[in-house]
Amino acid sequence: MSNDPQNTLLNHILAMMVRKIIVPSDFHGQVIAVKEMLQNDISGLVDSLTDFAVETATVDFNIEATDDLITGILNTWLERINSDLRGKIPTGIKPLAKQYFMERWKYSSFPVLKISKWDADPKTKLVLPSRMFFLDGGSIFAQDKNPNDAGLSIDQYDYFLGKNLEAKSKLDKNVIFTRQNGRWHDKYPIPFLVKRGVYHNWRIIEAIKRNEIDILDQVIPYMLLIKKGTERLALDKGINYDDKKLKQVIQQMEDLIRKAKSAHFDLEKAFTTPVRASQFDEEIKHLIPDLSSIFQPDLFASAEKNIIAGLGFIDVVEGETTTRRESILNPKPFIQEVISGVDDFKQLLKDLVLLIVEKNQDQPKYAELNFEITSSPVRGFMTDKFKERIRQLYDRGRVSSQTAVELIGEIDFEVEVRRREKEAKDGIEYIMAPPLIENREGVGQDFSNSPSADKEPPDDKSGIEAKNFNKASLDDAELMAAPYQSVRDLPQNVKDKLPSLKLRRKWLRIFNNAFDFYLNKLNDEKKAESNAFATAWAKVNDSN
């Protein structure tokens, strides 16, 4: 470090300010201090980075049970949590998760989920919590059950909402406690921003800025420097200004300034410009002292670096030689903290579902429910290289279509499925197909064989249609939307897009063969029809 006396003085001033910084030692005092910090984040770092953590961690959460019916019921319930309060607070699990992450990283780090209302599903009679919210961790107070026994029991304390510690405010039913920055048997957790040293370093920046403002208040209003006369006039002509004449100039200038200020309160004078007459040898300058030493960025660098490190961005110095080194921020601790937050919320949802199972234990089909809490990926940390790896895995059949769509495209898979089905029926794939020279990948199943391309399928159901027609009873005949018996039976939108009779026959032949193939494979008429539509439109413009 440099031995510059100015740097030494600044370091001394900084050390004096640090000694005045006091971090509250009690939990509730720490929570209040953190709230005050976030109300006016003068560092510009704490609030923005914790907001980023909250937004990044707020992903989609789902419940997958062994019973498809129960899976649908539970996921519908997740989307409708707090729906009876719509218009007052947002509905669904994602807004609730966002409140959890805010309490975890920005405030008390003591998220306590309170269930205030249960309702039964009218069809299944499954009792589910319909109204839930996270309490303000700073409003929770603990009472030692056995003050004379410091046994460090996990169940050592009773918790209450408010300071009164009354029985009616006791948190013992319909609540789920979580704490991240403390041990299970601790009375209170430590707020995240306090535990990581963020608050302490924020106070250092606040102290420096406060001293800067105090100095500015002492320096401003600034001074005016008025020069009268010149060296040449004094030497050649003996013209000089003594103290009496200079005092007169000062008095004139003060009167002029006073007149200008009074014009702000007098409408009649407000439009009058103050005027001063002077000889050519008068010079007026603003005299402001050099304040650059107290506004040096270096004063904040150490505290800002510590704040960033406390939030999980570690400063790493890399270089091949001692003369060439670069400093980079490694965000892995921050990323891991966000991922841990998502996992902890999934654990909370698991506890919540177990509470639901307990609430419905009189119904055997729910008593032994096997389930898993899943979440969508944390998209905020996905790089283009990561997405390319996922695409390669999809090309090799190692990940599902849903995973590829959600990770690479970052779009909703169910929505895309519905859109693809509609596009298949409307022939959008046929219209938007690329030229044949660019459409070579994936020939797929050949559905263009028999009957002949020049022969229209007969109406007496003696061709391939008879095979599918005979599969259905007369009662099911009306439900069979496909295969079509002749080109006359084709949907109007197909006829509109295929004006040529030859193309219609080809489309019909491919569709019927594809429908028969997928029906035998999937045993689902709706899926077979959807796949057959897609296949017919994709293959109808092939040259063979």
N, C-alpha and C positions, 0 to 999 in steps of 0.2 A: 504494500500500500504506500502511496505517496506520503512524504513528510511535509506536504504543503500546509502551512499554518492555518489557511482557510479551511481545509478539509478537517484538520484536527479540531478546530472550533465547532464546525458543523457536527462532527461525531460526538463532541461533548454535549452540544445542545440536544441532539437526538437521544443520547443516553439519559439526560435529565428528564426528557419527556416520557421515556419508557418507564422510568421509576414511578411515574404518577398513574400508570395504567393498572387498573385493578379488575380482575375477572371475578364475578360473583362465585362463591364457593357452594352455595345451595342450589338445588335443582330449579326451584321456582324463580329465583333471582336470575339464573342463567337463561331461562326461557324468556323472561321479560327483556333481558339484554339483547337476545337474538332477535326478538320482534322489533325492538327499536332500531337495530342495525339494518334490518331489511326494509324498514319504512323509508329510509333515506340512505341507500347504499352509495356512499361517496367514492368507494373504490371502483365501482362499475364492473366488478368481477364476481362478487359473491352471489348476488341475486340472479345475474344472467346465467352463470354456470350451473347453479342449482336448478334453475328453471329448465335448462337444457336436459339435466338428468331426469327431472320429473316428466317432461314431454317424451323423452326417449323411452323411458320405462313403461309408459302407459300404452301397452300393447293390447291385443285381443286375448281374452281368456275364455276357455271352453271347458266343459265337463264331458268326458267320454265314459259311458257306463256300458256294461255288458248287454243290457237291455236297450234296444234302439228306441223304444217308446219312452223310457225314462230319460234317455239321453236327450231326446227332443224336448221333453217337459222341462228338464233342468236348464238347458240352454235358452229356451224361451223365457224362463224365469230370470236368468241372468240379464237378458235384454230389457226386462220390465221392472227391475228393482227400483223402488221409489217412484213408480209410475203414478201413484195417487198424489204425488207432490209435484207433478209436472207443471211447469210454469214458475215454480219456486226454486227448484233445484233440478239439475239434469237427471235424466233417467238412464239406468243401465249400469253395468259393472265397470265400464271404463271410467266414467266420472268418479265412481266410488274409489277405484284404484288410484286415480290421480290425487284424491284427497289423502290416501294412505301415503303416497310418495312425498307429498308436500309436508305432511307431519313427520315423516321419517328423516328427510334431508334438510328441510328449511326451518323447522320449528322445534318441537320438544323431543323428537325421536322416541315418543311414547304413544304410538298409535293404538287406540283402544276402540274396537268395533262394538257399537251398541245396536242391538236389535230391538226396535220399539214396537213392531207389529208383526203378527203372524196371520196368514190367510191360507185356507184350504183350496186346492184346485178343484173346481166344481165337477170335473169328469173323473179324475183319479183319486180324489179325496186326499191327495198328498199335501201335507201341511208344510208351507214354505214361508220364510221371512220376507215380507213385502216391503218393509221400511227399515232401512239401516243407514247409519252414518258413523263417522269417526269423531270421537270427543276431542275437545281441546286438551292436549296433554298437560298444559300448564294449569288447568283447572282441577286436576286430579290430586288428591291428598291421601297419604297413607297413614295408618294407625297400627302400631306394633301390637300384635296379639299377646305377646309375652315379653313385656319390656324388661323383666328381670332375667330373662333367659336369652342370651345372645348366641343361640344355637345355629344361626345361619340357615334356618329352615327355608325351603323353597316357598312354603306357604306361611311365611312369618307375618305377613301384613294383610290387613283389610284396606280396601281402597274405596274412597268416597268422591263424589262429584261436588266440589266446594269445600270450604274450610270448616263448616259446622260439624262435620263428621256425624250426621244424623242417620238413623236407621233407614229413613226413606230415600236417602241419597247414596246408600251403599251399593257398590257395583259388584254384585254377586250372582246375578241371573241375566241371561241373554247378553252376555258380554264375552269378547275374546280379546285377551291381552297379548300384545307383542312388544318386544323391546329388543333393540339391536346393539346398542352401545353400552351394554352392561351384562352382568351375570344374572342368572335366573333368580338368585336369592338377594340381589341388590334391591334396596328400597325404591330407588328411582334410577332410570338410565341417565347417561350424560348426553346432552344435546350434541348432535353430529358436528355442528359448526364450532362448538366449544372444544370438544374432544380432539378434533383435528388441528386445533390452534388457529383456525380461521378468524375467530372473533378477536383473539389477542392481537393478531397482525392488522386486522381491520382498525382496531383502536389506535395502533401506531400511526396509520395513515390519517385517521381522524385528528389525532393530536398535532401532526405536522400541518395539516390544512388549517386547523384552528389557530395555530401560531402565525401562519401566514396572514390570515385575516386580521389578527390583532395588530400585526406590524403594519399592514395596509391602513388600518384605521388610524394609526398614529402618524403615518407619513402624509396621508391625504386629509385635508386639501393641500395641494402642492403649492410651491412658492413661485413668485415671479421675480426675475432678475432684470432690472432696468439699468442700462448703461447710458450715461450722458457724456458727451464730449468725445474727442479723439486725441491720440497722442500728438498728431501734427498741429492741431489747434492749440494745444497746450504749449508746445515748444516754439512754434513760429509766431503765434499771435498772442500768446499768454492768456488764452481763453480757458478758464477752468471753472469747475463747479465745487463750491465749498459745501460743508454739511448743511448749512441753512437752505441753500438752493435745492440740494438733494432731498431734504425733508419736505420741501414744497412739492417736488415731483411725486414723492411717495403719497403725500396727502391727496394730490390731484387724482392719482391712480386709485386709491382707496375709495374716494368719492365716486369715481366712475364705476367701480365694481359694485358699490352699494346701490347706486342708481340702477344698474342693470338688474340686480337681484330684486329690487323693489318693483320692477316692471312686471314681474310674474304675478303679482297680486293686485295690480292696478290695470284694469282694462284700457283705460285712457292712455297709459304710458306704454302698454304692451306693444303698440304698433309704432313706437318711437325708437329709433336706433340711437344708442349712446354714441357720442362723438367726442374724440379727443384731438386737439391740434398740437403739433410738435414740430420742432426743427429737424433738419436732416441728420443731425448728429445724435439722435436718440434711438436706442435699440432695446427691444423688449424680448425676453426669452423665458420659457418655462424651465423651472429648475426642479428636476425630479431626481432623487438619489438613485443609484444603481441597486436594484433589488434582485438581480439575477441570482445572487448567491443563495437566497432563501427559496428560490423556485427551481432548484436543480432537480432534474428527474432522478438523479442518483439517490436522493433522499427517500424516494418511494420504492426504488428497485428491490431492495431486500425484502420489505414487507409484502410487496406484490408477488414476488417469487415464492414466498412462504405460503401465501394464500392459495396460489395455484397448486403448489405441492400438496397442501392440505386437502384440496379437493380431488387430488388423484392424478395430477399432471406432473410427473417427475422430470426435473431438468437433468439431462444426460449429456455429458461432454464426450464427443467422439473426435478422433483425429489420428492420423498416421504418425505424425511427429509432434514434438513439443511446441513447434512454432506454428503449426497449422491445426487448429482445433475449432470445432463447431459445436454449438449448444443446440440441442433439440429437446422437445417435450415428448416424453413417453406417456401416452394416455392409458396404458394398460391397467393401472390401478383404478382409474376412474371408470373404465369400461367394466372391470370386474365388479366394482361396487354397484353399478347399475344392474348388471346381470344378477348379482346376489339379491338386490331389491326385488326383482321380478320373481326369483325363486321363493323369497320369503312371503310375497303376497300369494303365490300359489299354495304355500303351506297354510296360510291363513284361510284360503278358500277350502282347502282340504279339511281343516278343523270345522269350518262352517258346514260343509256337507255332512260330516260326522255328527254334528249337532242336529242336522235335519233328520238323519237316520235315527238318532236317539228319540227325536220328537215323534217319529212315525213307527216306533218299535211295535205297536199293536197291529201293524200291517206286515205280515210275513214277507211279502215280495220286496219290501223296502229294507227289512231288517238286516239282510245279508247282501246288500248292494255292493258290487265291486265297481270301482270307478277310478278314473285318473284325471287329474287337472292338467290341461295343456294350455299353451300360450303360443301366439304367433311370434316369429323372430323379432329381435330388437333391430329394427331396420336402420336406426340412426348410425350404426357402426358398419354397415355393409358397404364394402368398396366394390369397384367395377371388377377387380381381380377375383374377389369372393364370388360375385355373381357368375363370372365366367367358369369358375370351378363347379358351381351348381349346375350350370348348363351342360358341362361335360359329363357330370354324373347322370343327368337326365338322359342324355344321348346314349349312355351305356346301360340305361335301365336300372340304375341304382337308387333313384329317388322317384317319387310319385309325380304325377302331373300337377297335383295340388301344390306340392312343395315348390316345384319349378315356377308355377304361376305366381305364388305368393312371395317367393324370394327374389326372383329375377324381375318380374313385372311389377311387384309391390301393389297388386290389385286383388280384389276379392274373387276367390275361386268360384263360389256358388253363382255369383253374378255372371261370370264368364261362361259357365256351363249353360245357363239359361239363354244367354246371347248366342252361343254356338248352336244350340238347338233351333233357335228361331232362324238363324242364318241358313241352316241346312234346309229347313222347310221352304224358305223364301228364295233359295237358289243364289244367295249372295256369294257363296264360294265359286259358283260357276261364273258369275259376272266379274268377280275380282280376281279370277285365276290369272297367274302370270303366263307369258308366252311359253309354249311347250319346251323350247330350248333351255329355259331356266327352271323348269318344273320336273326335274329328273329324279329327285330323291324319293325313295320309298314307293315302289310300284304297288306293293300291297297285294291283297287278294284279288284274283281275276274273276270278275263277275260278268264278263262280256260274252261268255260262251253260251251257246244254244238258248233259245232257238235262233234260226238264221236271221241275220240283220235285215234281209229283204223280205222276211215273212212276218206278217203281223200276227200276234197271238190270237188264236181262235176264240170265238165267243162261246163255244160249247164246252169250255172247261176241260179240254182234252190235253192241254199242254201242262207246263209246270204249275200253272195256276190251280189245276185240279188237285194236285198234291196238297197245296196249302188250304184249298177250299174244303177238302174232305177232312181236314184236321179239326175243323170247328163244327159244332152241332148247329142245327137250324136256329136254336135260341141265340147262339153267339154270332150268327152270320152278320147281324146288323152292326156288331161291334168291330168287325174286321175292316179297318180302314185301308188295309193293304194285305197282300199285293193287289194291284189293279188288274182287271181282267182284259182290258184293251185300251188303246190310246184314247178312245172316247171317254173312258172313266178317269183320265188324269185330271188333277186339280187345275183350275183355270190359270193359276199363276205359272204352272209348268208349261201349259200350252202357250201362254203369252211370251214366255222367255224362249220357247223352242218353236218358232213358226214352221220349221221344216218337219214334214211327216217322218222323214228318215231319222232325224234327231229324236223325235218323240218316241219312235219305236225303240231306238237304242237306249234312251233313258228308261223306258218301261222295262226292257229286258234286264238292264243292270240292276234296277231297283228291285224287281221281283227276286232275282237270284240272291242279291245281298240280303233282302229281308228274310228269305228262307234260311240263309247261312246264319245270320245273327239270331234268329228265333230259335234254331236248334242249339246254338251256342249259349245264349243268355237266358232262354226260356222266359223272355219278357217282351211282350208285343210293343210296348211303348218305346223301349230302348232299341229294339230291332228296327222299328220304323224310323226312329231318329237317325240311327247309323246308316240305314239304307238310303235315306234322303241325302246325307252327306256324301256317301259313296257314289250315288248316281250323279250328283252334280259335279263331283270331282273327276269322274271318269268319262262323262258324256262327250267332252271335247277332245279326248285322246284320239290320235290318228288311227289306232288299230281297232 
